[in-house]
Each structure stands twice: as structure tokens, then as C-alpha cells.
Amino acid sequence: MLKLFFSLSVRSARTNRSTLNKHHFSFLYLHLYLSAVSAGLIVFDLVKQKQWFLF
């Protein structure tokens, strides 16, 4: 799951490198949003696994 998000972010960075100067701030916010979403999903998976081990 983490590799999938990483590859998606790298792919989007490669495709948006040419238009990075035009939409620099929007791309930065999008990248931060995607990284926050992926981190939240990882934390959610960890919490779900802990709950499964507890119960």
C-alpha cells in the first residue's frame, strides 16, 4: 500500500515537472494532501491491526 502511494506520487511529480513553474503552489498543496492521506491510511491500518490483535 505504501509503495503504491509512493509510486503514484513519484509518477505525478515526473509528469508535473514541466508545468511545475506554472502551478507550483497547487502541486505543492496536492502533494502535501496526498502524503497526509497516505499517512492517515497507514495509521488507520495500524490501529485496525492493533484492534484485531486485542479482540
Residue frames relative to the residue before (quaternion, step in Angstrom):
aa qw qx qy qz dx dy dz
M 1.0000 0.0000 0.0000 0.0000 0.00 0.00 0.00
L 0.6697 0.4888 -0.2956 0.4746 3.56 0.93 -0.89
K 0.6421 0.5202 -0.3275 0.4581 3.58 1.01 -0.79
L 0.6164 0.5537 -0.3439 0.4418 3.57 1.06 -0.74
F 0.6766 0.4754 -0.2932 0.4798 3.58 0.88 -0.92
F 0.6433 0.5283 -0.3300 0.4452 3.58 0.99 -0.81
S 0.6705 0.4870 -0.3017 0.4714 3.58 0.93 -0.91
L 0.6376 0.5221 -0.3352 0.4567 3.59 1.01 -0.73
S 0.6680 0.4879 -0.3101 0.4686 3.59 0.93 -0.83
V 0.6470 0.5054 -0.3258 0.4688 3.60 1.01 -0.77
R 0.6515 0.5152 -0.3206 0.4553 3.56 0.97 -0.83
S 0.6622 0.4907 -0.3106 0.4735 3.59 0.95 -0.85
A 0.6278 0.5254 -0.3432 0.4605 3.60 1.06 -0.70
R 0.6567 0.5045 -0.3209 0.4596 3.59 0.97 -0.78
T 0.6936 0.4711 -0.2934 0.4593 3.58 0.90 -0.85
N 0.7370 0.4175 -0.2340 0.4773 3.59 1.04 -0.72
R 0.4126 0.7251 -0.4780 0.2749 3.60 1.19 0.12
S 0.6501 0.5137 -0.3309 0.4517 3.58 1.05 -0.69
T 0.7586 0.3293 -0.1875 0.5301 3.60 1.01 -0.78
L 0.3388 0.7702 -0.4858 0.2366 3.57 1.21 0.38
N 0.6477 0.5312 -0.3315 0.4341 3.59 1.02 -0.74
K 0.6594 0.5023 -0.3208 0.4581 3.58 1.04 -0.74
H 0.8171 0.1814 -0.0518 0.5448 3.56 0.73 -1.10
H 0.0861 0.8509 -0.5153 0.0556 3.55 0.91 0.90
F 0.7261 0.4491 -0.2662 0.4474 3.58 0.74 -1.03
S 0.6463 0.5073 -0.3367 0.4600 3.60 0.97 -0.75
F 0.6461 0.5017 -0.3264 0.4736 3.59 1.01 -0.75
L 0.6327 0.5310 -0.3341 0.4540 3.58 1.02 -0.75
Y 0.6709 0.4799 -0.3027 0.4775 3.57 0.92 -0.88
L 0.6333 0.5253 -0.3336 0.4601 3.59 1.01 -0.76
H 0.6545 0.5071 -0.3140 0.4647 3.57 0.97 -0.85
L 0.6493 0.5045 -0.3157 0.4735 3.59 0.97 -0.83
Y 0.6442 0.5193 -0.3214 0.4605 3.58 1.01 -0.81
L 0.6690 0.4959 -0.3056 0.4617 3.59 0.92 -0.88
S 0.6613 0.4920 -0.3184 0.4682 3.59 0.96 -0.80
A 0.6383 0.5107 -0.3338 0.4695 3.60 1.03 -0.71
V 0.6446 0.5118 -0.3245 0.4661 3.60 0.99 -0.79
S 0.6655 0.4905 -0.3149 0.4661 3.59 0.90 -0.86
A 0.6435 0.5063 -0.3322 0.4682 3.61 0.99 -0.76
G 0.6418 0.5184 -0.3262 0.4614 3.59 1.01 -0.76
L 0.6480 0.5077 -0.3213 0.4680 3.58 1.01 -0.77
I 0.6358 0.5161 -0.3347 0.4663 3.59 1.00 -0.77
V 0.6573 0.4951 -0.3124 0.4746 3.60 0.93 -0.87
F 0.6333 0.5312 -0.3268 0.4583 3.58 1.03 -0.81
D 0.6477 0.5068 -0.3159 0.4731 3.60 0.98 -0.81
L 0.6494 0.5116 -0.3234 0.4604 3.59 0.96 -0.81
V 0.6579 0.4980 -0.3140 0.4695 3.57 0.95 -0.87
K 0.6432 0.5202 -0.3273 0.4567 3.58 0.99 -0.83
Q 0.6504 0.5038 -0.3191 0.4703 3.60 0.96 -0.79
K 0.6412 0.5169 -0.3284 0.4625 3.61 0.99 -0.80
Q 0.6501 0.5013 -0.3218 0.4717 3.58 0.95 -0.83
W 0.6431 0.5170 -0.3321 0.4570 3.58 1.00 -0.76
F 0.6567 0.4882 -0.3160 0.4803 3.59 1.02 -0.72
L 0.6597 0.5194 -0.3229 0.4368 3.60 0.98 -0.77
F 0.7849 0.3379 -0.1810 0.4868 3.60 0.80 -0.96
